[in-house]
């Protein structure tokens, strides 16, 4: 009877095999995280667009009731006649029934929403994060925005 020598090395993965697997896993996880951040910014932009439509609806209802848009007067906290939405809601009590809660940016501040108003028109300036073919950064929406010359050459929002 001939005896074969037993392999004294334990069976397992080599260091190179482990490093290859770890590098593949890290590459895949970085791709997933990058696409997740892109989806988050698109979701925040969708919220900003929905908020802009909410303000447009509130402005239209205010105009239907009073026959003019709410006035924003010069204030030290605003730039000439340009204010955040919270300023409009806090200084115009008659506007509160149409928009009881001022929309805030999904990232927690209201600097991405700016409003200008006159008796015959209003404008909403919205900054979005994710520029695509359909969304410009920033863009404006409202009534008689271009006629008043507000914000210069910023394009109108296509939505």
N, C-alpha and C positions, 0 to 999 in steps of 0.2 A: 504494500500500500504506500503510495507516494503522497506525501503531504504538501499541499501548496501553502506558501507563506501568506498569511493574512495581511491585508492592506491595513497598516496601522494608522493611516490618515483618516480622519472622520469626514464623512461626506457633508458638503455644504457649499455655500456660494463663495466665490473668490472675491477679493477686494474690488477688482475691476468690475465684476458683474454688479456688485452692490452700488458702486459709484455710477454706473450707467443707469440703473433703475432710479436712483435718487435724482439724477439730472433730468431724466424724462418726466418724473413726477413734478419736479419744480418748474419745468417748462410748461407743462399742461396747466398747473395751478396759476402761473402768471398770466396765461392767455385767458383763463376763466375770470380772474380778477379784473383784467383790463376790460373785458366785455361787460362785466357787472357794473363798473364805474360808468361806462357809456350809457347803459340802461338807466342808471340812477339819474344822470343829467338829463336824459330825454324825459323821464318822468317829472322832474322838477320843471322843465320847460312846458310840459303839458299842463301842469298846475298853474303856471304863470299865464298861459293862454286862457285857461278857464276863468281865472281871476279877472283878466282883462274883459272878458265877455260879461262877467257879473257886474263890473263897474259900468260898462256900456249900457246894460239893461237898467241899472239904477239911475244913470244920467237921463235916459229916455223917459223913465217914469217921472222923474223930477220935472223934466221939460213939459210933459203932458199935464202936470198939475199946475205949474206956475207960469208957463209960457216962455221961460228963459232957463238957461243953465246956471247952476250955482256959481257965484263969483268967488274967485280967490283973490284976495287983496294982498298988497305987499306986506310982508312980515319979515322980521329979522331972521327967522328960522328958515325962510324960503329964499330961493334965488329969484329975485324980481317978482314974478307972479307964478312961479313954478314951485310946487310943493309935493310932499309925499301924500299918499292917499289918507294916511292917518290924520294929517293936518286938515284935509278937506272934511273928513267926518267929524273931527273934534271942534272945528270952528263954525260949521254950518249945521246948527241943530235941525233945521228942516230937512236936511239930507239923510239924517239917521233912520227914518222909517223905510227908506228905500235900500239902504245898505247898513244894517245894524252893526255888523262886525266888519271892520276893515280887513281886507285880505292882506296877509303877510307873505313875504317871499318864503318859499319852502326851506331856505337856509336861515330863516329867523329874522331877517330885517326887511324894511320896506323900501330900501334904496333902489331896488330894481323897478319899482313902479313910481312914475312921476306924472303929475297931472297939471295941466294948465286949463284955465277956464275963462270964458267970456260970455256975455249974455247970448251971443249968437253961435257959440261953438265951444268945444272942449277938445282936448287932446290928451291921450294917454301914451306915455313913452315907456316901453317895456324892454328890458334887457334880458336876452335869453343866453343860455350857456352854450348850446350846441348848434352852431350854424350849419345849416344844410341848404340844399337848393330851395327849399320852401320857406325857410326862416332866415331873416336877416338880423344881425346884431348891431345895434338895437333897431327896433321898428316902432312906428307910431300908428295909432288908431284914433278915431273920434269923428267929430262933425266939424267941418270947415277948418280942418287942421292946416292944410296947405294954404288956404286963403289968408290965414292970420300970420303966416311966415314963421311959425314956431319951429324951433329946433333945426332950421336950415334944410339941408339936403338929406335928412334921414329918410329912408324909404318907408312906405306904408306897409303895415303888416298884411301878409297875403292870406290870413285866415279869418 
